[in-house]
Amino acid sequence: MKVLTTLRFGVVPEGDFSILSETIEKYMNALRVVVWYVIRSKETSLFKVQKILYEKLKKYGLPGYLSVTAIKEGIEIAKSWLNNPKRGNYPILKKKHLTLHQKYSYLIDLKNFIANILTINGRVKIRLLHDRKYVEKFRDWVPKGAKLLLRNGELFLHVTFEKNVQEKSPRDYYGLDINYKEIVLSNGKEELRFKTMFDKAFHYYYLANKLQEKYGKGMKWRFNKKILDRIKYFYRKI
């Protein structure tokens, strides 16, 4: 079984901080271009989007691999928005970050607490800040994807690690069933049953919502004391 965990490091660049921050800004601009294009065109094929946008994104000064990464991530963001039936305005990308992949756009060395990041000006070495004793137990884990984040003028590196672990066979089995009327716990030989009030609570929730829908125009129920008291009564019962 594969187990994943994410370690969050503080970052101290060994050199010019602006190279990293500028790379993040250019990556975010490229990401916005991809998201905007995919939403407007509804084209979600990686091959087709990459064919149209790859050269355009390279004009931002991004290395080829970061351009491809921006295209992949942008398509996923746009697809998530397009598939949401309750979507509102276009997605706003506020969290400034740079998505990275082990070996291709970053390398991490937990022994020496350093990493190097692919930027618009080649690879940049960074020092990592974390509790060494805590990180030590992840030395034999395999680093996977990572994100370099820029928050309030500070850099952070979030790295996902993976490890294969052997599953232990359970000594006992328990079954748990939760429904509106009761909770049932069973080990195959005996059962424990606990009565619940979910069905009654839902009944009062339904009554309160029906009143709000009935007098919802202009929020009339907010200004009618009798209706408002009745709705409050139902919620107290819930």
Residue pairs with C-beta under 8 A, 6 or more apart in sequence:
1 164
1 165
1 166
1 167
2 162
2 163
2 164
2 165
3 162
3 163
3 164
3 165
4 144
4 160
4 161
4 162
5 138
5 141
5 160
5 161
6 158
6 159
6 160
6 161
7 130
7 135
7 138
7 158
7 159
7 161
8 130
8 156
8 157
8 158
9 115
9 128
9 129
9 130
9 156
9 157
9 158
9 159
10 128
10 129
10 130
10 154
10 155
10 156
11 126
11 127
11 128
11 129
11 148
11 154
11 155
11 156
11 157
12 126
12 127
12 129
13 19
13 20
13 124
13 125
13 126
13 127
13 155
14 124
14 125
14 126
14 127
15 124
15 125
17 155
19 119
19 120
19 121
19 124
20 98
20 117
20 119
20 124
20 126
20 148
20 150
20 155
21 150
21 155
22 119
22 120
23 62
23 66
23 98
23 117
23 119
23 120
23 121
24 96
24 97
24 98
24 148
24 150
25 96
26 60
26 61
26 62
26 120
27 62
27 66
27 70
27 97
27 98
27 99
28 93
28 96
28 97
29 60
30 57
30 60
30 62
30 66
30 67
30 70
30 74
31 70
31 73
31 74
31 77
31 93
32 74
32 93
33 53
33 56
33 57
33 74
34 49
34 53
34 57
34 70
34 71
34 73
34 74
34 75
34 78
35 74
35 77
35 78
35 81
35 90
35 91
35 93
36 90
37 43
37 49
37 52
37 53
37 74
38 44
38 49
38 74
38 75
38 78
38 79
38 82
39 78
39 81
39 82
39 90
42 82
43 49
44 75
44 78
44 79
44 82
46 71
46 72
46 75
49 71
49 74
49 75
50 68
50 71
53 71
54 64
54 67
54 68
54 71
57 67
57 70
57 71
58 64
58 67
60 67
61 120
62 70
62 120
63 105
63 118
63 119
63 120
65 101
65 104
65 105
65 118
66 98
66 105
66 118
69 99
69 100
69 101
69 105
70 99
73 99
77 91
77 93
78 91
81 87
81 90
81 91
95 149
96 149
96 150
96 151
97 147
97 148
97 149
97 150
98 117
98 147
98 148
99 145
99 146
99 147
100 106
100 117
100 118
100 145
100 146
100 147
100 148
101 145
101 146
102 108
102 143
102 144
102 145
102 146
104 118
105 117
105 118
106 115
106 116
106 117
106 118
106 146
106 148
107 115
107 116
108 114
108 115
108 128
108 143
108 146
108 159
109 115
110 135
110 138
110 139
111 139
113 127
113 128
113 129
113 130
113 132
113 135
114 125
114 126
114 127
114 128
115 125
115 126
115 128
115 157
116 123
116 124
116 125
116 126
117 123
117 124
117 126
117 148
126 155
126 157
128 157
138 161
140 163
141 161
141 162
141 163
142 161
142 162
142 163
143 159
143 160
143 161
144 159
144 160
144 161
144 162
145 159
145 160
146 157
146 158
146 159
146 160
147 157
147 158
148 155
148 156
148 157
149 155
149 156
149 157
149 158
172 187
173 187
173 188
174 185
174 186
174 187
175 184
175 185
175 186
175 187
175 188
176 183
176 184
176 185
177 183
177 184
177 186
178 196
179 196
179 198
180 196
180 198
180 199
180 202
181 195
181 196
181 198
181 199
182 193
182 194
182 195
182 196
183 193
183 194
183 196
184 191
184 192
184 193
184 194
185 191
185 192
185 193
185 194
186 192
200 237
201 237
201 238
204 234
204 235
204 237
204 238
205 234
205 238
207 234
208 231
208 234
208 235
208 238
211 221
211 227
211 230
211 231
211 234
212 221
212 231
214 221
215 221
215 224
215 227
220 227
221 227
221 228
221 231
222 228
